[in-house]
Amino acid sequence: MVAYIIRRLFGAVLTLLIVSMITFGIFYLVPRWAGGTANDLASRYVGRTANPEQVAEAAHGLGLDKPFFVQYWDWLQAIFVGRDFAFGATQAHCPAPCLGYSFIGRNPVLPDILDRLPVTASLAFGAAIIWVIFGVATGVVSALKRGSIFDRAAMGIALGGVSLPIFWTGLVSLVIFSYTLHWTKPGGAYTPIEQNPGEWAYSLLLPWITLALLFSAAYARLTRAGMLETMGEDYIRTARAKGLRERTVVTKHGLRAALTPIATIFGLDVGLLMGGAVLTESTFSLPGIGKYAIDAINANDMPKVMGFVIFAAGFVVIANLIVDVVYAVIDPRVRLA
């Protein structure tokens, strides 16, 4: 088991290195393919009144005139030891771990992301609890009542939930429940949990339900398919032949086997959302990591965008690593393979 974890850790580090190199390459090469130069990039950060000498000095101080691999090494090294930047006579320091430095806001990227992390974490984990409970429960009941009115209605609603985009359901929910019925808080009215836990939950209620609708629909369909396959296995018939109660057969033998792929997808989904629920946070104007990325893109602040991409990729890789380890504990055949 230890050897398996070490292999997965090595693979996770290698994956992050590859992702970081590809991401850095995109931000480095695409402007140059469009005909941009180091001075063109530096001109965004020195103001319109700067003369060509000041622009060239800024490009050199920011390291924009260096070759690709030199810039990438400087960025990678800054994660561990930090980095200094020069804006003419002004010096700036980005302490380790430095995922980037915003030349527009004149501040490191990572502290901004960490400040917004509690909002994204609250959204992700709150919605995850709702979609797992309702999705799995709906899938189990639909499988046990296959072909019934409940099964057809639940799968029809699940198909609609999977098909409808989150920005559409979010906007419709805001119009109906916030601005018409006034049952929930409008978008942007977020309250931190340390200020008032009740108001915190109330401000996230509609985003939780909207996001959970999308994921619970997929989990319901997946759980139903897994339960239908599992309940037809020979060991299920053997358990019933032994005289076990139907509840024991369903929960201990049927559901346990059907939940293995659910656990895998759940870890990846939560990791993906922790990297930023971009559409949900933008729709409900939540000050999370996803909204931070959208604002950075609109401001053309590339260091912030790249820092967000690397941070989100890190969450996905970590979630994948945890899922692999948990899956190996559940099923020894995985680590033996």
BELZI-V265049 format. One record per residue. N is the residue number from 1. RES is the residue in one small letter. PHI is phi in whole degrees, 0 to 359 (NA if undefined). Layout:
# BELZI-V265049
n=N res=RES phi=PHI
n=N res=RES phi=PHI
This chain:
# BELZI-V265049
n=1 res=m phi=NA
n=2 res=v phi=297
n=3 res=a phi=298
n=4 res=y phi=296
n=5 res=i phi=295
n=6 res=i phi=297
n=7 res=r phi=297
n=8 res=r phi=291
n=9 res=l phi=296
n=10 res=f phi=297
n=11 res=g phi=296
n=12 res=a phi=294
n=13 res=v phi=297
n=14 res=l phi=297
n=15 res=t phi=297
n=16 res=l phi=296
n=17 res=l phi=296
n=18 res=i phi=295
n=19 res=v phi=297
n=20 res=s phi=295
n=21 res=m phi=293
n=22 res=i phi=295
n=23 res=t phi=296
n=24 res=f phi=296
n=25 res=g phi=298
n=26 res=i phi=298
n=27 res=f phi=289
n=28 res=y phi=274
n=29 res=l phi=274
n=30 res=v phi=301
n=31 res=p phi=299
n=32 res=r phi=285
n=33 res=w phi=296
n=34 res=a phi=277
n=35 res=g phi=96
n=36 res=g phi=282
n=37 res=t phi=241
n=38 res=a phi=299
n=39 res=n phi=292
n=40 res=d phi=297
n=41 res=l phi=292
n=42 res=a phi=290
n=43 res=s phi=296
n=44 res=r phi=290
n=45 res=y phi=249
n=46 res=v phi=248
n=47 res=g phi=93
n=48 res=r phi=283
n=49 res=t phi=272
n=50 res=a phi=288
n=51 res=n phi=273
n=52 res=p phi=303
n=53 res=e phi=295
n=54 res=q phi=292
n=55 res=v phi=295
n=56 res=a phi=296
n=57 res=e phi=294
n=58 res=a phi=294
n=59 res=a phi=300
n=60 res=h phi=288
n=61 res=g phi=294
n=62 res=l phi=273
n=63 res=g phi=79
n=64 res=l phi=283
n=65 res=d phi=266
n=66 res=k phi=274
n=67 res=p phi=298
n=68 res=f phi=302
n=69 res=f phi=292
n=70 res=v phi=292
n=71 res=q phi=297
n=72 res=y phi=296
n=73 res=w phi=296
n=74 res=d phi=298
n=75 res=w phi=293
n=76 res=l phi=294
n=77 res=q phi=294
n=78 res=a phi=294
n=79 res=i phi=298
n=80 res=f phi=259
n=81 res=v phi=237
n=82 res=g phi=83
n=83 res=r phi=202
n=84 res=d phi=251
n=85 res=f phi=235
n=86 res=a phi=237
n=87 res=f phi=249
n=88 res=g phi=69
n=89 res=a phi=277
n=90 res=t phi=270
n=91 res=q phi=250
n=92 res=a phi=227
n=93 res=h phi=238
n=94 res=c phi=250
n=95 res=p phi=289
n=96 res=a phi=287
n=97 res=p phi=281
n=98 res=c phi=256
n=99 res=l phi=272
n=100 res=g phi=147
n=101 res=y phi=229
n=102 res=s phi=284
n=103 res=f phi=284
n=104 res=i phi=274
n=105 res=g phi=278
n=106 res=r phi=57
n=107 res=n phi=206
n=108 res=p phi=296
n=109 res=v phi=279
n=110 res=l phi=300
n=111 res=p phi=301
n=112 res=d phi=297
n=113 res=i phi=295
n=114 res=l phi=294
n=115 res=d phi=295
n=116 res=r phi=266
n=117 res=l phi=298
n=118 res=p phi=301
n=119 res=v phi=294
n=120 res=t phi=295
n=121 res=a phi=296
n=122 res=s phi=298
n=123 res=l phi=294
n=124 res=a phi=293
n=125 res=f phi=287
n=126 res=g phi=296
n=127 res=a phi=293
n=128 res=a phi=297
n=129 res=i phi=299
n=130 res=i phi=292
n=131 res=w phi=289
n=132 res=v phi=291
n=133 res=i phi=296
n=134 res=f phi=285
n=135 res=g phi=293
n=136 res=v phi=293
n=137 res=a phi=298
n=138 res=t phi=296
n=139 res=g phi=295
n=140 res=v phi=294
n=141 res=v phi=297
n=142 res=s phi=297
n=143 res=a phi=291
n=144 res=l phi=287
n=145 res=k phi=246
n=146 res=r phi=300
n=147 res=g phi=85
n=148 res=s phi=281
n=149 res=i phi=297
n=150 res=f phi=299
n=151 res=d phi=299
n=152 res=r phi=293
n=153 res=a phi=293
n=154 res=a phi=296
n=155 res=m phi=290
n=156 res=g phi=294
n=157 res=i phi=294
n=158 res=a phi=297
n=159 res=l phi=297
n=160 res=g phi=294
n=161 res=g phi=296
n=162 res=v phi=289
n=163 res=s phi=280
n=164 res=l phi=283
n=165 res=p phi=290
n=166 res=i phi=294
n=167 res=f phi=290
n=168 res=w phi=286
n=169 res=t phi=297
n=170 res=g phi=294
n=171 res=l phi=294
n=172 res=v phi=296
n=173 res=s phi=296
n=174 res=l phi=297
n=175 res=v phi=297
n=176 res=i phi=282
n=177 res=f phi=271
n=178 res=s phi=259
n=179 res=y phi=265
n=180 res=t phi=257
n=181 res=l phi=272
n=182 res=h phi=59
n=183 res=w phi=274
n=184 res=t phi=232
n=185 res=k phi=286
n=186 res=p phi=290
n=187 res=g phi=298
n=188 res=g phi=91
n=189 res=a phi=269
n=190 res=y phi=268
n=191 res=t phi=242
n=192 res=p phi=299
n=193 res=i phi=293
n=194 res=e phi=288
n=195 res=q phi=278
n=196 res=n phi=201
n=197 res=p phi=301
n=198 res=g phi=294
n=199 res=e phi=294
n=200 res=w phi=299
n=201 res=a phi=294
n=202 res=y phi=293
n=203 res=s phi=289
n=204 res=l phi=258
n=205 res=l phi=300
n=206 res=l phi=292
n=207 res=p phi=300
n=208 res=w phi=300
n=209 res=i phi=295
n=210 res=t phi=296
n=211 res=l phi=291
n=212 res=a phi=294
n=213 res=l phi=300
n=214 res=l phi=295
n=215 res=f phi=281
n=216 res=s phi=297
n=217 res=a phi=297
n=218 res=a phi=294
n=219 res=y phi=291
n=220 res=a phi=296
n=221 res=r phi=294
n=222 res=l phi=291
n=223 res=t phi=295
n=224 res=r phi=299
n=225 res=a phi=296
n=226 res=g phi=294
n=227 res=m phi=292
n=228 res=l phi=298
n=229 res=e phi=289
n=230 res=t phi=290
n=231 res=m phi=292
n=232 res=g phi=263
n=233 res=e phi=285
n=234 res=d phi=294
n=235 res=y phi=292
n=236 res=i phi=290
n=237 res=r phi=295
n=238 res=t phi=294
n=239 res=a phi=298
n=240 res=r phi=292
n=241 res=a phi=293
n=242 res=k phi=288
n=243 res=g phi=93
n=244 res=l phi=293
n=245 res=r phi=295
n=246 res=e phi=298
n=247 res=r phi=297
n=248 res=t phi=293
n=249 res=v phi=297
n=250 res=v phi=289
n=251 res=t phi=281
n=252 res=k phi=277
n=253 res=h phi=256
n=254 res=g phi=279
n=255 res=l phi=292
n=256 res=r phi=299
n=257 res=a phi=289
n=258 res=a phi=286
n=259 res=l phi=277
n=260 res=t phi=300
n=261 res=p phi=293
n=262 res=i phi=297
n=263 res=a phi=298
n=264 res=t phi=296
n=265 res=i phi=291
n=266 res=f phi=299
n=267 res=g phi=299
n=268 res=l phi=292
n=269 res=d phi=295
n=270 res=v phi=295
n=271 res=g phi=299
n=272 res=l phi=295
n=273 res=l phi=291
n=274 res=m phi=295
n=275 res=g phi=285
n=276 res=g phi=128
n=277 res=a phi=275
n=278 res=v phi=299
n=279 res=l phi=293
n=280 res=t phi=295
n=281 res=e phi=293
n=282 res=s phi=290
n=283 res=t phi=296
n=284 res=f phi=261
n=285 res=s phi=54
n=286 res=l phi=272
n=287 res=p phi=281
n=288 res=g phi=257
n=289 res=i phi=292
n=290 res=g phi=297
n=291 res=k phi=297
n=292 res=y phi=299
n=293 res=a phi=294
n=294 res=i phi=297
n=295 res=d phi=297
n=296 res=a phi=294
n=297 res=i phi=294
n=298 res=n phi=296
n=299 res=a phi=273
n=300 res=n phi=58
n=301 res=d phi=265
n=302 res=m phi=296
n=303 res=p phi=302
n=304 res=k phi=293
n=305 res=v phi=297
n=306 res=m phi=293
n=307 res=g phi=300
n=308 res=f phi=297
n=309 res=v phi=298
n=310 res=i phi=294
n=311 res=f phi=296
n=312 res=a phi=295
n=313 res=a phi=298
n=314 res=g phi=299
n=315 res=f phi=296
n=316 res=v phi=295
n=317 res=v phi=295
n=318 res=i phi=296
n=319 res=a phi=298
n=320 res=n phi=296
n=321 res=l phi=297
n=322 res=i phi=297
n=323 res=v phi=297
n=324 res=d phi=298
n=325 res=v phi=293
n=326 res=v phi=297
n=327 res=y phi=296
n=328 res=a phi=292
n=329 res=v phi=290
n=330 res=i phi=291
n=331 res=d phi=236
n=332 res=p phi=299
n=333 res=r phi=295
n=334 res=v phi=293
n=335 res=r phi=290
n=336 res=l phi=290
n=337 res=a phi=291
